């Protein structure tokens, strides 16, 4: 799927880490939400409210998932999931284009 | 207008200047196209095909429009237009969130 249809897009971006991480919020007809985002190389920690599915479209990064002590490498075309009410860490090695789905 | 409704959004980002400039393509029901983008501080030169209206939502930058020898300062909440088949230069001072409309 190369595009999302009939979505509502917030005009303003979400900007984090001095612009090294940015995203755009998409709301679908069924009320579900995704963000499309860019991460530049760097180390980041994020928190979740809802569980998230992170699809890495382009990029190379390592992720430390909650409760794990082992970094996992993730490349463009791969995904990982994060439970709700948790935090996770990323070491982003190359410019990363992602799609984050917020699950219920 | 804080959001765009019933649009088609390309899932993959456009990535320029090693990720310091990125954008997302939105296609509207009437076929018109806008991009929502982020520019990190830096100096950039861009070319246009169609004429463009650049709305700066957040940020501080200077623009050198085609045929001009004078840099203009543009702040969040301001806009500028660029003719088609032209090039323009930007000196972006702070993280900039923009909406670019491609005119006919």
N, CA and C atoms of all chains as a GROMACS GRO file, in nm:
protein
  624
    1UNK      N    1   0.085  -0.119   0.000
    1UNK     CA    2   0.000   0.000   0.000
    1UNK      C    3   0.089   0.123   0.000
    2UNK      N    4   0.084   0.198  -0.110
    2UNK     CA    5   0.176   0.312  -0.121
    2UNK      C    6   0.112   0.443  -0.076
    3UNK      N    7  -0.019   0.441  -0.053
    3UNK     CA    8  -0.083   0.563  -0.006
    3UNK      C    9  -0.202   0.530   0.081
    4UNK      N   10  -0.242   0.628   0.162
    4UNK     CA   11  -0.360   0.616   0.246
    4UNK      C   12  -0.466   0.708   0.189
    5UNK      N   13  -0.588   0.657   0.177
    5UNK     CA   14  -0.694   0.736   0.115
    5UNK      C   15  -0.799   0.781   0.215
    6UNK      N   16  -0.863   0.892   0.184
    6UNK     CA   17  -0.972   0.946   0.265
    6UNK      C   18  -0.935   0.962   0.412
    7UNK      N   19  -0.822   1.026   0.433
    7UNK     CA   20  -0.777   1.050   0.569
    7UNK      C   21  -0.783   1.200   0.600
    8UNK      N   22  -0.785   1.228   0.729
    8UNK     CA   23  -0.774   1.366   0.778
    8UNK      C   24  -0.631   1.384   0.827
    9UNK      N   25  -0.567   1.491   0.782
    9UNK     CA   26  -0.426   1.514   0.815
    9UNK      C   27  -0.414   1.644   0.894
   10UNK      N   28  -0.351   1.640   1.010
   10UNK     CA   29  -0.323   1.762   1.084
   10UNK      C   30  -0.225   1.847   1.004
   11UNK      N   31  -0.255   1.976   0.996
   11UNK     CA   32  -0.171   2.063   0.913
   11UNK      C   33  -0.034   2.086   0.979
   12UNK      N   34  -0.033   2.098   1.111
   12UNK     CA   35   0.094   2.122   1.180
   12UNK      C   36   0.161   1.991   1.220
   13UNK      N   37   0.290   1.994   1.215
   13UNK     CA   38   0.371   1.877   1.251
   13UNK      C   39   0.384   1.864   1.403
   14UNK      N   40   0.412   1.744   1.447
   14UNK     CA   41   0.464   1.719   1.581
   14UNK      C   42   0.616   1.725   1.572
   15UNK      N   43   0.678   1.805   1.656
   15UNK     CA   44   0.823   1.826   1.648
   15UNK      C   45   0.885   1.789   1.782
   16UNK      N   46   0.982   1.697   1.779
   16UNK     CA   47   1.049   1.651   1.900
   16UNK      C   48   1.200   1.660   1.880
   17UNK      N   49   1.272   1.663   1.989
   17UNK     CA   50   1.418   1.656   1.985
   17UNK      C   51   1.475   1.759   1.886
   18UNK      N   52   1.430   1.884   1.905
   18UNK     CA   53   1.480   1.995   1.821
   18UNK      C   54   1.465   1.968   1.672
   19UNK      N   55   1.361   1.895   1.636
   19UNK     CA   56   1.332   1.871   1.495
   19UNK      C   57   1.398   1.747   1.438
   20UNK      N   58   1.477   1.678   1.521
   20UNK     CA   59   1.542   1.556   1.469
   20UNK      C   60   1.441   1.442   1.457
   21UNK      N   61   1.329   1.455   1.527
   21UNK     CA   62   1.217   1.361   1.511
   21UNK      C   63   1.092   1.445   1.486
   22UNK      N   64   1.024   1.418   1.375
   22UNK     CA   65   0.901   1.491   1.344
   22UNK      C   66   0.798   1.393   1.291
   23UNK      N   67   0.670   1.426   1.309
   23UNK     CA   68   0.567   1.337   1.255
   23UNK      C   69   0.442   1.416   1.219
   24UNK      N   70   0.361   1.351   1.138
   24UNK     CA   71   0.232   1.406   1.092
   24UNK      C   72   0.123   1.308   1.131
   25UNK      N   73   0.016   1.362   1.189
   25UNK     CA   74  -0.094   1.277   1.238
   25UNK      C   75  -0.200   1.257   1.130
   26UNK      N   76  -0.232   1.131   1.105
   26UNK     CA   77  -0.339   1.094   1.011
   26UNK      C   78  -0.452   1.029   1.090
   27UNK      N   79  -0.575   1.072   1.066
   27UNK     CA   80  -0.691   1.008   1.129
   27UNK      C   81  -0.775   0.945   1.018
   28UNK      N   82  -0.807   0.818   1.036
   28UNK     CA   83  -0.879   0.743   0.934
   28UNK      C   84  -1.031   0.749   0.960
   29UNK      N   85  -1.108   0.710   0.858
   29UNK     CA   86  -1.254   0.718   0.868
   29UNK      C   87  -1.307   0.638   0.987
   30UNK      N   88  -1.239   0.531   1.026
   30UNK     CA   89  -1.285   0.449   1.138
   30UNK      C   90  -1.234   0.503   1.273
   31UNK      N   91  -1.170   0.617   1.270
   31UNK     CA   92  -1.124   0.679   1.394
   31UNK      C   93  -0.984   0.639   1.436
   32UNK      N   94  -0.927   0.542   1.368
   32UNK     CA   95  -0.791   0.502   1.405
   32UNK      C   96  -0.690   0.608   1.361
   33UNK      N   97  -0.577   0.607   1.429
   33UNK     CA   98  -0.475   0.710   1.409
   33UNK      C   99  -0.342   0.644   1.374
   34UNK      N  100  -0.272   0.705   1.278
   34UNK     CA  101  -0.133   0.670   1.248
   34UNK      C  102  -0.054   0.801   1.242
   35UNK      N  103   0.075   0.789   1.264
   35UNK     CA  104   0.162   0.902   1.233
   35UNK      C  105   0.265   0.856   1.131
   36UNK      N  106   0.298   0.948   1.039
   36UNK     CA  107   0.408   0.927   0.945
   36UNK      C  108   0.520   1.018   0.992
   37UNK      N  109   0.638   0.961   1.013
   37UNK     CA  110   0.743   1.042   1.074
   37UNK      C  111   0.880   1.019   1.016
   38UNK      N  112   0.966   1.111   1.051
   38UNK     CA  113   1.107   1.108   1.012
   38UNK      C  114   1.192   1.116   1.138
   39UNK      N  115   1.294   1.033   1.146
   39UNK     CA  116   1.392   1.044   1.254
   39UNK      C  117   1.531   1.057   1.191
   40UNK      N  118   1.604   1.159   1.234
   40UNK     CA  119   1.743   1.172   1.190
   40UNK      C  120   1.831   1.092   1.287
   41UNK      N  121   1.954   1.063   1.247
   41UNK     CA  122   2.042   0.985   1.334
   41UNK      C  123   2.052   1.048   1.473
   42UNK      N  124   2.047   0.962   1.574
   42UNK     CA  125   2.056   1.007   1.712
   42UNK      C  126   2.001   0.901   1.806
   43UNK      N  127   2.008   0.930   1.936
   43UNK     CA  128   1.957   0.841   2.039
   43UNK      C  129   1.833   0.903   2.101
   44UNK      N  130   1.728   0.827   2.111
   44UNK     CA  131   1.600   0.881   2.157
   44UNK      C  132   1.532   0.784   2.251
   45UNK      N  133   1.454   0.841   2.345
   45UNK     CA  134   1.367   0.758   2.427
   45UNK      C  135   1.224   0.810   2.409
   46UNK      N  136   1.132   0.718   2.393
   46UNK     CA  137   0.991   0.752   2.373
   46UNK      C  138   0.905   0.679   2.473
   47UNK      N  139   0.790   0.736   2.503
   47UNK     CA  140   0.691   0.667   2.584
   47UNK      C  141   0.566   0.641   2.502
   48UNK      N  142   0.496   0.536   2.535
   48UNK     CA  143   0.370   0.506   2.467
   48UNK      C  144   0.253   0.527   2.562
   49UNK      N  145   0.138   0.561   2.507
   49UNK     CA  146   0.011   0.550   2.578
   49UNK      C  147  -0.055   0.422   2.526
   50UNK      N  148  -0.108   0.426   2.405
   50UNK     CA  149  -0.162   0.305   2.341
   50UNK      C  150  -0.045   0.218   2.292
   51UNK      N  151  -0.072   0.090   2.273
   51UNK     CA  152   0.029   0.006   2.206
   51UNK      C  153   0.055   0.058   2.064
   52UNK      N  154   0.174   0.040   2.016
   52UNK     CA  155   0.213   0.093   1.885
   52UNK      C  156   0.275  -0.015   1.798
   53UNK      N  157   0.245  -0.006   1.670
   53UNK     CA  158   0.316  -0.083   1.568
   53UNK      C  159   0.401   0.015   1.488
   54UNK      N  160   0.532  -0.004   1.492
   54UNK     CA  161   0.625   0.085   1.420
   54UNK      C  162   0.675   0.014   1.296
   55UNK      N  163   0.633   0.062   1.179
   55UNK     CA  164   0.683   0.008   1.052
   55UNK      C  165   0.794   0.101   1.004
   56UNK      N  166   0.911   0.044   0.986
   56UNK     CA  167   1.025   0.122   0.937
   56UNK      C  168   1.023   0.111   0.784
   57UNK      N  169   0.995   0.221   0.718
   57UNK     CA  170   0.986   0.219   0.571
   57UNK      C  171   1.124   0.230   0.509
   58UNK      N  172   1.204   0.319   0.565
   58UNK     CA  173   1.340   0.342   0.519
   58UNK      C  174   1.424   0.367   0.643
   59UNK      N  175   1.545   0.312   0.650
   59UNK     CA  176   1.634   0.347   0.760
   59UNK      C  177   1.697   0.227   0.827
   60UNK      N  178   1.788   0.256   0.917
   60UNK     CA  179   1.860   0.156   0.996
   60UNK      C  180   1.863   0.206   1.140
   61UNK      N  181   1.818   0.124   1.233
   61UNK     CA  182   1.819   0.165   1.373
   61UNK      C  183   1.824   0.043   1.462
   62UNK      N  184   1.856   0.068   1.590
   62UNK     CA  185   1.848  -0.034   1.693
   62UNK      C  186   1.741   0.008   1.792
   63UNK      N  187   1.666  -0.089   1.841
   63UNK     CA  188   1.559  -0.062   1.937
   63UNK      C  189   1.580  -0.145   2.063
   64UNK      N  190   1.558  -0.081   2.177
   64UNK     CA  191   1.557  -0.151   2.305
   64UNK      C  192   1.413  -0.150   2.355
   65UNK      N  193   1.349  -0.265   2.347
   65UNK     CA  194   1.207  -0.272   2.384
   65UNK      C  195   1.190  -0.281   2.535
   66UNK      N  196   1.075  -0.242   2.586
   66UNK     CA  197   1.054  -0.243   2.731
   66UNK      C  198   1.073  -0.382   2.789
   67UNK      N  199   1.145  -0.392   2.897
   67UNK     CA  200   1.166  -0.521   2.963
   67UNK      C  201   1.277  -0.603   2.902
   68UNK      N  202   1.339  -0.550   2.795
   68UNK     CA  203   1.447  -0.624   2.731
   68UNK      C  204   1.581  -0.559   2.765
   69UNK      N  205   1.686  -0.639   2.767
   69UNK     CA  206   1.819  -0.580   2.784
   69UNK      C  207   1.902  -0.601   2.658
   70UNK      N  208   1.835  -0.635   2.548
   70UNK     CA  209   1.906  -0.664   2.424
   70UNK      C  210   1.857  -0.574   2.312
   71UNK      N  211   1.949  -0.500   2.253
   71UNK     CA  212   1.914  -0.414   2.140
   71UNK      C  213   1.889  -0.500   2.017
   72UNK      N  214   1.782  -0.467   1.945
   72UNK     CA  215   1.750  -0.537   1.820
   72UNK      C  216   1.773  -0.443   1.704
   73UNK      N  217   1.833  -0.496   1.596
   73UNK     CA  218   1.852  -0.413   1.478
   73UNK      C  219   1.729  -0.422   1.389
   74UNK      N  220   1.686  -0.308   1.339
   74UNK     CA  221   1.568  -0.300   1.252
   74UNK      C  222   1.608  -0.221   1.128
   75UNK      N  223   1.570  -0.274   1.013
   75UNK     CA  224   1.602  -0.210   0.885
   75UNK      C  225   1.474  -0.175   0.811
   76UNK      N  226   1.485  -0.089   0.713
   76UNK     CA  227   1.372  -0.054   0.627
   76UNK      C  228   1.302  -0.180   0.578
   77UNK      N  229   1.167  -0.182   0.586
   77UNK     CA  230   1.089  -0.299   0.549
   77UNK      C  231   1.053  -0.386   0.668
   78UNK      N  232   1.112  -0.358   0.784
   78UNK     CA  233   1.083  -0.435   0.905
   78UNK      C  234   0.999  -0.352   1.003
   79UNK      N  235   0.942  -0.420   1.102
   79UNK     CA  236   0.852  -0.356   1.198
   79UNK      C  237   0.883  -0.406   1.338
   80UNK      N  238   0.836  -0.330   1.438
   80UNK     CA  239   0.835  -0.382   1.574
   80UNK      C  240   0.715  -0.323   1.648
   81UNK      N  241   0.675  -0.392   1.754
   81UNK     CA  242   0.560  -0.349   1.832
   81UNK      C  243   0.605  -0.310   1.971
   82UNK      N  244   0.535  -0.213   2.028
   82UNK     CA  245   0.564  -0.167   2.164
   82UNK      C  246   0.433  -0.172   2.242
   83UNK      N  247   0.433  -0.227   2.363
   83UNK     CA  248   0.310  -0.228   2.443
   83UNK      C  249   0.272  -0.087   2.488
   84UNK      N  250   0.151  -0.073   2.537
   84UNK     CA  251   0.105   0.056   2.588
   84UNK      C  252   0.169   0.088   2.722
   85UNK      N  253   0.166   0.216   2.757
   85UNK     CA  254   0.218   0.263   2.886
   85UNK      C  255   0.358   0.212   2.915
   86UNK      N  256   0.443   0.227   2.816
   86UNK     CA  257   0.580   0.173   2.827
   86UNK      C  258   0.675   0.275   2.766
   87UNK      N  259   0.804   0.250   2.785
   87UNK     CA  260   0.901   0.335   2.718
   87UNK      C  261   0.998   0.247   2.641
   88UNK      N  262   1.052   0.303   2.536
   88UNK     CA  263   1.149   0.229   2.456
   88UNK      C  264   1.253   0.327   2.403
   89UNK      N  265   1.369   0.271   2.370
   89UNK     CA  266   1.481   0.354   2.327
   89UNK      C  267   1.522   0.316   2.186
   90UNK      N  268   1.567   0.416   2.111
   90UNK     CA  269   1.613   0.394   1.974
   90UNK      C  270   1.750   0.456   1.955
   91UNK      N  271   1.833   0.384   1.881
   91UNK     CA  272   1.957   0.441   1.828
   91UNK      C  273   1.940   0.441   1.677
   92UNK      N  274   1.915   0.558   1.623
   92UNK     CA  275   1.888   0.570   1.479
   92UNK      C  276   2.020   0.598   1.408
   93UNK      N  277   2.050   0.510   1.312
   93UNK     CA  278   2.180   0.522   1.243
   93UNK      C  279   2.171   0.600   1.111
   94UNK      N  280   2.060   0.583   1.041
   94UNK     CA  281   2.045   0.655   0.914
   94UNK      C  282   1.905   0.717   0.911
   95UNK      N  283   1.887   0.815   0.825
   95UNK     CA  284   1.758   0.884   0.816
   95UNK      C  285   1.647   0.780   0.802
   96UNK      N  286   1.549   0.790   0.890
   96UNK     CA  287   1.447   0.685   0.902
   96UNK      C  288   1.309   0.744   0.876
   97UNK      N  289   1.238   0.677   0.786
   97UNK     CA  290   1.100   0.714   0.750
   97UNK      C  291   1.011   0.604   0.807
   98UNK      N  292   0.922   0.641   0.896
   98UNK     CA  293   0.840   0.538   0.963
   98UNK      C  294   0.692   0.568   0.955
   99UNK      N  295   0.613   0.462   0.978
   99UNK     CA  296   0.468   0.474   0.993
   99UNK      C  297   0.433   0.408   1.125
  100UNK      N  298   0.376   0.486   1.217
  100UNK     CA  299   0.339   0.434   1.349
  100UNK      C  300   0.188   0.422   1.359
  101UNK      N  301   0.140   0.300   1.386
  101UNK     CA  302  -0.004   0.277   1.406
  101UNK      C  303  -0.032   0.265   1.555
  102UNK      N  304  -0.132   0.338   1.600
  102UNK     CA  305  -0.172   0.334   1.741
  102UNK      C  306  -0.285   0.233   1.754
  103UNK      N  307  -0.260   0.131   1.833
  103UNK     CA  308  -0.354   0.018   1.841
  103UNK      C  309  -0.445   0.039   1.961
  104UNK      N  310  -0.552  -0.040   1.966
  104UNK     CA  311  -0.648  -0.022   2.076
  104UNK      C  312  -0.632  -0.132   2.178
  105UNK      N  313  -0.752   2.686   0.941
  105UNK     CA  314  -0.777   2.545   0.910
  105UNK      C  315  -0.666   2.461   0.973
  106UNK      N  316  -0.701   2.379   1.070
  106UNK     CA  317  -0.598   2.304   1.142
  106UNK      C  318  -0.578   2.165   1.084
  107UNK      N  319  -0.668   2.124   0.995
  107UNK     CA  320  -0.649   1.991   0.935
  107UNK      C  321  -0.706   1.991   0.794
  108UNK      N  322  -0.659   1.893   0.717
  108UNK     CA  323  -0.710   1.872   0.581
  108UNK      C  324  -0.790   1.743   0.581
  109UNK      N  325  -0.906   1.748   0.521
  109UNK     CA  326  -0.994   1.630   0.525
  109UNK      C  327  -1.004   1.563   0.389
  110UNK      N  328  -1.033   1.433   0.394
  110UNK     CA  329  -1.054   1.353   0.272
  110UNK      C  330  -0.941   1.369   0.171
  111UNK      N  331  -0.821   1.350   0.221
  111UNK     CA  332  -0.706   1.358   0.133
  111UNK      C  333  -0.640   1.220   0.119
  112UNK      N  334  -0.563   1.206   0.014
  112UNK     CA  335  -0.480   1.087  -0.007
  112UNK      C  336  -0.337   1.125   0.030
  113UNK      N  337  -0.275   1.042   0.112
  113UNK     CA  338  -0.142   1.073   0.163
  113UNK      C  339  -0.045   0.964   0.117
  114UNK      N  340   0.063   1.003   0.055
  114UNK     CA  341   0.168   0.907   0.018
  114UNK      C  342   0.230   0.854   0.146
  115UNK      N  343   0.246   0.723   0.152
  115UNK     CA  344   0.299   0.663   0.276
  115UNK      C  345   0.447   0.697   0.295
  116UNK      N  346   0.523   0.699   0.188
  116UNK     CA  347   0.667   0.728   0.200
  116UNK      C  348   0.693   0.877   0.189
  117UNK      N  349   0.791   0.920   0.264
  117UNK     CA  350   0.832   1.061   0.264
  117UNK      C  351   0.918   1.093   0.142
  118UNK      N  352   0.922   1.220   0.109
  118UNK     CA  353   1.026   1.274   0.020
  118UNK      C  354   1.139   1.320   0.110
  119UNK      N  355   1.258   1.276   0.081
  119UNK     CA  356   1.373   1.307   0.166
  119UNK      C  357   1.480   1.377   0.083
  120UNK      N  358   1.522   1.497   0.128
  120UNK     CA  359   1.622   1.576   0.058
  120UNK      C  360   1.730   1.619   0.156
  121UNK      N  361   1.846   1.654   0.103
  121UNK     CA  362   1.954   1.711   0.184
  121UNK      C  363   1.981   1.624   0.308
  122UNK      N  364   2.000   1.495   0.284
  122UNK     CA  365   2.031   1.399   0.392
  122UNK      C  366   1.930   1.403   0.506
  123UNK      N  367   1.805   1.430   0.473
  123UNK     CA  368   1.698   1.427   0.574
  123UNK      C  369   1.676   1.560   0.643
  124UNK      N  370   1.757   1.661   0.608
  124UNK     CA  371   1.736   1.791   0.673
  124UNK      C  372   1.612   1.861   0.616
  125UNK      N  373   1.569   1.817   0.499
  125UNK     CA  374   1.441   1.863   0.443
  125UNK      C  375   1.361   1.740   0.405
  126UNK      N  376   1.240   1.729   0.458
  126UNK     CA  377   1.154   1.614   0.427
  126UNK      C  378   1.012   1.664   0.406
  127UNK      N  379   0.937   1.590   0.326
  127UNK     CA  380   0.798   1.630   0.308
  127UNK      C  381   0.709   1.511   0.280
  128UNK      N  382   0.579   1.534   0.296
  128UNK     CA  383   0.475   1.434   0.272
  128UNK      C  384   0.378   1.490   0.170
  129UNK      N  385   0.345   1.408   0.070
  129UNK     CA  386   0.257   1.455  -0.039
  129UNK      C  387   0.111   1.425  -0.008
  130UNK      N  388   0.030   1.529  -0.016
  130UNK     CA  389  -0.115   1.516   0.001
  130UNK      C  390  -0.183   1.546  -0.132
  131UNK      N  391  -0.275   1.460  -0.173
  131UNK     CA  392  -0.354   1.485  -0.294
  131UNK      C  393  -0.500   1.502  -0.254
  132UNK      N  394  -0.559   1.612  -0.299
  132UNK     CA  395  -0.695   1.645  -0.262
  132UNK      C  396  -0.794   1.590  -0.365
  133UNK      N  397  -0.923   1.590  -0.324
  133UNK     CA  398  -1.028   1.533  -0.410
  133UNK      C  399  -1.032   1.600  -0.546
  134UNK      N  400  -0.996   1.729  -0.553
  134UNK     CA  401  -1.000   1.800  -0.682
  134UNK      C  402  -0.871   1.782  -0.762
  135UNK      N  403  -0.782   1.696  -0.712
  135UNK     CA  404  -0.658   1.668  -0.785
  135UNK      C  405  -0.542   1.759  -0.748
  136UNK      N  406  -0.568   1.863  -0.671
  136UNK     CA  407  -0.459   1.952  -0.633
  136UNK      C  408  -0.368   1.882  -0.532
  137UNK      N  409  -0.246   1.930  -0.527
  137UNK     CA  410  -0.142   1.868  -0.445
  137UNK      C  411  -0.080   1.972  -0.351
  138UNK      N  412  -0.058   1.930  -0.227
  138UNK     CA  413   0.020   2.009  -0.132
  138UNK      C  414   0.123   1.914  -0.071
  139UNK      N  415   0.231   1.972  -0.022
  139UNK     CA  416   0.320   1.894   0.063
  139UNK      C  417   0.329   1.961   0.199
  140UNK      N  418   0.337   1.878   0.302
  140UNK     CA  419   0.364   1.925   0.438
  140UNK      C  420   0.507   1.884   0.468
  141UNK      N  421   0.589   1.981   0.509
  141UNK     CA  422   0.731   1.947   0.523
  141UNK      C  423   0.798   2.011   0.642
  142UNK      N  424   0.915   1.960   0.668
  142UNK     CA  425   1.001   2.008   0.776
  142UNK      C  426   1.138   2.042   0.716
  143UNK      N  427   1.191   2.157   0.756
  143UNK     CA  428   1.328   2.193   0.719
  143UNK      C  429   1.405   2.222   0.846
  144UNK      N  430   1.519   2.159   0.861
  144UNK     CA  431   1.608   2.190   0.973
  144UNK      C  432   1.700   2.305   0.931
  145UNK      N  433   1.762   2.370   1.028
  145UNK     CA  434   1.849   2.482   0.992
  145UNK      C  435   1.954   2.443   0.887
  146UNK      N  436   1.975   2.534   0.792
  146UNK     CA  437   2.071   2.508   0.686
  146UNK      C  438   2.042   2.597   0.566
  147UNK      N  439   2.128   2.586   0.466
  147UNK     CA  440   2.113   2.664   0.342
  147UNK      C  441   2.073   2.568   0.231
  148UNK      N  442   1.969   2.603   0.158
  148UNK     CA  443   1.915   2.512   0.057
  148UNK      C  444   1.880   2.589  -0.069
  149UNK      N  445   1.890   2.520  -0.183
  149UNK     CA  446   1.837   2.575  -0.307
  149UNK      C  447   1.736   2.476  -0.365
  150UNK      N  448   1.624   2.527  -0.410
  150UNK     CA  449   1.517   2.443  -0.464
  150UNK      C  450   1.478   2.493  -0.602
  151UNK      N  451   1.427   2.403  -0.683
  151UNK     CA  452   1.370   2.441  -0.811
  151UNK      C  453   1.221   2.412  -0.812
  152UNK      N  454   1.148   2.490  -0.888
  152UNK     CA  455   1.004   2.466  -0.902
  152UNK      C  456   0.972   2.416  -1.042
  153UNK      N  457   0.866   2.338  -1.051
  153UNK     CA  458   0.803   2.312  -1.181
  153UNK      C  459   0.680   2.402  -1.188
  154UNK      N  460   0.576   2.367  -1.112
  154UNK     CA  461   0.458   2.455  -1.101
  154UNK      C  462   0.491   2.572  -1.008
  155UNK      N  463   0.415   2.680  -1.018
  155UNK     CA  464   0.427   2.786  -0.918
  155UNK      C  465   0.390   2.730  -0.780
  156UNK      N  466   0.450   2.784  -0.678
  156UNK     CA  467   0.427   2.733  -0.542
  156UNK      C  468   0.391   2.847  -0.447
  157UNK      N  469   0.302   2.814  -0.355
  157UNK     CA  470   0.275   2.901  -0.240
  157UNK      C  471   0.332   2.831  -0.117
  158UNK      N  472   0.428   2.893  -0.052
  158UNK     CA  473   0.491   2.836   0.067
  158UNK      C  474   0.438   2.906   0.191
  159UNK      N  475   0.361   2.835   0.271
  159UNK     CA  476   0.312   2.888   0.399
  159UNK      C  477   0.404   2.836   0.509
  160UNK      N  478   0.466   2.929   0.580
  160UNK     CA  479   0.554   2.890   0.690
  160UNK      C  480   0.467   2.883   0.817
  161UNK      N  481   0.447   2.763   0.867
  161UNK     CA  482   0.361   2.747   0.985
  161UNK      C  483   0.438   2.779   1.113
  162UNK      N  484   0.560   2.731   1.118
  162UNK     CA  485   0.649   2.752   1.233
  162UNK      C  486   0.789   2.768   1.175
  163UNK      N  487   0.867   2.862   1.229
  163UNK     CA  488   1.007   2.872   1.187
  163UNK      C  489   1.049   3.014   1.154
  164UNK      N  490   1.176   3.028   1.128
  164UNK     CA  491   1.238   3.155   1.090
  164UNK      C  492   1.336   3.125   0.977
  165UNK      N  493   1.322   3.197   0.867
  165UNK     CA  494   1.412   3.173   0.755
  165UNK      C  495   1.422   3.298   0.669
  166UNK      N  496   1.524   3.298   0.582
  166UNK     CA  497   1.537   3.402   0.481
  166UNK      C  498   1.522   3.335   0.345
  167UNK      N  499   1.458   3.407   0.254
  167UNK     CA  500   1.437   3.353   0.119
  167UNK      C  501   1.491   3.452   0.017
  168UNK      N  502   1.558   3.395  -0.085
  168UNK     CA  503   1.601   3.475  -0.200
  168UNK      C  504   1.517   3.427  -0.318
  169UNK      N  505   1.424   3.513  -0.359
  169UNK     CA  506   1.331   3.474  -0.466
  169UNK      C  507   1.396   3.492  -0.602
  170UNK      N  508   1.348   3.422  -0.702
  170UNK     CA  509   1.411   3.431  -0.835
  170UNK      C  510   1.406   3.574  -0.888
  171UNK      N  511   1.515   3.619  -0.942
  171UNK     CA  512   1.522   3.754  -0.999
  171UNK      C  513   1.548   3.862  -0.896
  172UNK      N  514   1.555   3.823  -0.768
  172UNK     CA  515   1.579   3.922  -0.665
  172UNK      C  516   1.723   3.912  -0.616
  173UNK      N  517   1.778   4.024  -0.568
  173UNK     CA  518   1.909   4.016  -0.505
  173UNK      C  519   1.899   4.051  -0.357
  174UNK      N  520   1.777   4.049  -0.304
  174UNK     CA  521   1.754   4.087  -0.165
  174UNK      C  522   1.688   3.973  -0.089
  175UNK      N  523   1.752   3.931   0.019
  175UNK     CA  524   1.694   3.826   0.102
  175UNK      C  525   1.578   3.884   0.183
  176UNK      N  526   1.470   3.810   0.190
  176UNK     CA  527   1.353   3.850   0.269
  176UNK      C  528   1.342   3.759   0.390
  177UNK      N  529   1.313   3.816   0.505
  177UNK     CA  530   1.293   3.734   0.624
  177UNK      C  531   1.147   3.688   0.631
  178UNK      N  532   1.128   3.563   0.662
  178UNK     CA  533   0.993   3.506   0.673
  178UNK      C  534   0.984   3.433   0.806
  179UNK      N  535   0.875   3.456   0.877
  179UNK     CA  536   0.853   3.394   1.008
  179UNK      C  537   0.727   3.308   1.004
  180UNK      N  538   0.714   3.222   1.103
  180UNK     CA  539   0.593   3.142   1.117
  180UNK      C  540   0.469   3.230   1.106
  181UNK      N  541   0.369   3.186   1.028
  181UNK     CA  542   0.248   3.263   1.005
  181UNK      C  543   0.253   3.345   0.877
  182UNK      N  544   0.372   3.351   0.813
  182UNK     CA  545   0.386   3.426   0.688
  182UNK      C  546   0.403   3.329   0.570
  183UNK      N  547   0.389   3.384   0.450
  183UNK     CA  548   0.394   3.303   0.327
  183UNK      C  549   0.476   3.373   0.221
  184UNK      N  550   0.519   3.297   0.122
  184UNK     CA  551   0.574   3.359   0.001
  184UNK      C  552   0.541   3.271  -0.118
  185UNK      N  553   0.545   3.333  -0.236
  185UNK     CA  554   0.512   3.261  -0.359
  185UNK      C  555   0.635   3.254  -0.448
  186UNK      N  556   0.645   3.146  -0.521
  186UNK     CA  557   0.756   3.127  -0.614
  186UNK      C  558   0.696   3.093  -0.750
  187UNK      N  559   0.741   3.159  -0.857
  187UNK     CA  560   0.689   3.125  -0.991
  187UNK      C  561   0.734   2.986  -1.035
  188UNK      N  562   0.672   2.936  -1.139
  188UNK     CA  563   0.708   2.805  -1.193
  188UNK      C  564   0.841   2.811  -1.267
  189UNK      N  565   0.902   2.693  -1.285
  189UNK     CA  566   1.027   2.682  -1.361
  189UNK      C  567   1.131   2.783  -1.315
  190UNK      N  568   1.148   2.789  -1.185
  190UNK     CA  569   1.240   2.887  -1.127
  190UNK      C  570   1.318   2.819  -1.015
  191UNK      N  571   1.417   2.889  -0.963
  191UNK     CA  572   1.487   2.837  -0.846
  191UNK      C  573   1.490   2.944  -0.739
  192UNK      N  574   1.494   2.900  -0.615
  192UNK     CA  575   1.499   2.995  -0.504
  192UNK      C  576   1.586   2.936  -0.395
  193UNK      N  577   1.638   3.024  -0.311
  193UNK     CA  578   1.730   2.981  -0.206
  193UNK      C  579   1.673   3.016  -0.069
  194UNK      N  580   1.703   2.931   0.027
  194UNK     CA  581   1.656   2.952   0.165
  194UNK      C  582   1.775   2.941   0.260
  195UNK      N  583   1.774   3.028   0.360
  195UNK     CA  584   1.861   3.012   0.477
  195UNK      C  585   1.767   2.990   0.594
  196UNK      N  586   1.759   2.867   0.638
  196UNK     CA  587   1.665   2.831   0.745
  196UNK      C  588   1.738   2.845   0.879
  197UNK      N  589   1.680   2.926   0.966
  197UNK     CA  590   1.746   2.953   1.095
  197UNK      C  591   1.696   2.864   1.208
  198UNK      N  592   1.567   2.832   1.207
  198UNK     CA  593   1.511   2.746   1.313
  198UNK      C  594   1.425   2.639   1.246
  199UNK      N  595   1.398   2.533   1.319
  199UNK     CA  596   1.318   2.423   1.264
  199UNK      C  597   1.189   2.480   1.205
  200UNK      N  598   1.166   2.447   1.080
  200UNK     CA  599   1.057   2.509   1.005
  200UNK      C  600   0.956   2.403   0.959
  201UNK      N  601   0.830   2.431   0.988
  201UNK     CA  602   0.717   2.345   0.949
  201UNK      C  603   0.641   2.422   0.842
  202UNK      N  604   0.634   2.365   0.722
  202UNK     CA  605   0.571   2.439   0.613
  202UNK      C  606   0.464   2.359   0.542
  203UNK      N  607   0.379   2.433   0.472
  203UNK     CA  608   0.279   2.374   0.382
  203UNK      C  609   0.300   2.438   0.246
  204UNK      N  610   0.330   2.355   0.146
  204UNK     CA  611   0.356   2.405   0.011
  204UNK      C  612   0.240   2.364  -0.080
  205UNK      N  613   0.176   2.463  -0.141
  205UNK     CA  614   0.068   2.436  -0.237
  205UNK      C  615   0.122   2.454  -0.378
  206UNK      N  616   0.095   2.355  -0.462
  206UNK     CA  617   0.138   2.360  -0.601
  206UNK      C  618   0.024   2.417  -0.684
  207UNK      N  619   0.048   2.531  -0.748
  207UNK     CA  620  -0.058   2.603  -0.817
  207UNK      C  621  -0.058   2.564  -0.965
  208UNK      N  622  -0.164   2.601  -1.035
  208UNK     CA  623  -0.173   2.562  -1.176
  208UNK      C  624  -0.147   2.682  -1.266
   0.00000   0.00000   0.00000
